[in-house]
């Protein structure tokens, strides 16, 4: 079992208060000065510890409550072979993740398990239906030592995050079992998430792992732009600070306490040039094969930090990126959904109390499904599936083939947009179109039966996995000029570097020219609604989910609509559409995903 921090002498229940001030760690004593290898204690005749101690750091990120093996592409990883070809490997599921982590720890007396955020949120029904209590229970059984918060930890707001940390039954739904929910055995770190009133972190900003004379500090942050990717209600009353400034601040705090070995847990990430988990992103040079926000973050975090565990982009990499002093530093991410874990060796120097960075080694490993399942995880999954079954197994529709969630415009995204348009017309016959944010589409629908429901049957559980956020469907009025600007918002402003292409309902068509830059990527003259050009002065009634209606995903113009009307939740709209438009004898076909013409 992994060692515990000096603040928590055993793995019994630990609690961490919301709106806590900076973490109170014991005053650091002097580190043991290392003596030559083979030296002995003259009084007792025992060998003294060697100067260097290898510490195993196991890490993963973006689990998103995927307790069961994820299906489709979400449950596979790509591996580069020796001859340059690639193959896919089925991966993921906490029954297998637990076995892999436990096997990896064998023989490693100094082992830490850490995570990079988004452990919960956007979760499948087995976890999401119960406000992610099952995932916290699973993470406790995985012996997770520490994690940063991610943006999805705020999906239900800071109070709900505090409940996941400290325990207690849900304020509305109550207790799901005879036992009161105990909360997380590990600390959630939120160094850059401040309460607007007090100006203090809402959870502990850092934590120190200790075993004998070895101490390693962990600082946890989420992306500064969390308010741009989470509903306004979820981040109400909170302030999100710059990642680099925050980490550098607390690195100094740890240094003053004598903790010189530091790992940053950052829920922000990068995009490697290859999607294969074993791609060498240091070829030809350090960090050359990776782009995205984490690159600039890594280049500016103080050299006092020895390694970065990252996430958010759901990408896989184990890179080195030079720190401000020009020295290489390990930066890792283990994809998502529990498909990979990262094994990093940190060589601790007892003489300096720091990590010998030249000796840091890191690699991602596949959570294959060829190992034995962990019995305790199988039992946990069975318990929660039994509770979820009466709701989850209900059929809500029928499909004729897989409806994929892939591509700039996805069939699944189009189907959801069509469902919201149909629901919008029920609320107001004047509704003209619907737009769906791609990040809100969490999975596709598979034709093959997952359980005993039969091929082509869509269950409520499968629908929940696709749309787990409980957003409402909102109607708003926009001028034609505003509607054009909405489309331009997808590829300009905060979305210029990484466009967020909204999924359009049937009837809305246009050309996206990716050879151009910024707003010019939207070919304005090509925009048509039911074959007619957009009239800049006309009024259009648009259906979106509540996240987009608040200007989410950098589509700020959607926050300027008028004549708002709030409807039911988005999953209910999808269920109603599938029920009305499909049957066992007449299943719905995947949309063609040809509403956006893409020029590359």
Beta strands, then each sheet from edge to edge (+ up, - down):
strand 1: 52-60
strand 2: 76-80
strand 3: 86-90
strand 4: 111-115
strand 5: 146-148
strand 6: 187-189
strand 7: 193-195
strand 8: 206-211
strand 9: 214-222
strand 10: 238-240
strand 11: 262-267
strand 12: 271-272
strand 13: 290-291
strand 14: 307-310
strand 15: 316-322
strand 16: 328-334
strand 17: 340-349
strand 18: 354-355
strand 19: 361-366
strand 20: 395-398
strand 21: 431-436
strand 22: 457-459
strand 23: 472-479
strand 24: 503-504
strand 25: 508-513
strand 26: 522-529
strand 27: 532-533
strand 28: 539-545
strand 29: 562-569
strand 30: 596-599
sheet 1: 6+ 5+ 4+ 1+ 17- 18+
sheet 2: 6+ 5+ 4+ 1+ 17- 19+
sheet 3: 2+ 3-
sheet 4: 7+ 10-
sheet 5: 8+ 9- 11- 14- 16- 15+
sheet 6: 12+ 13-
sheet 7: 20+ 22-
sheet 8: 24+ 21- 28- 23+ 29-
sheet 9: 27+ 26- 25+ 30+
end
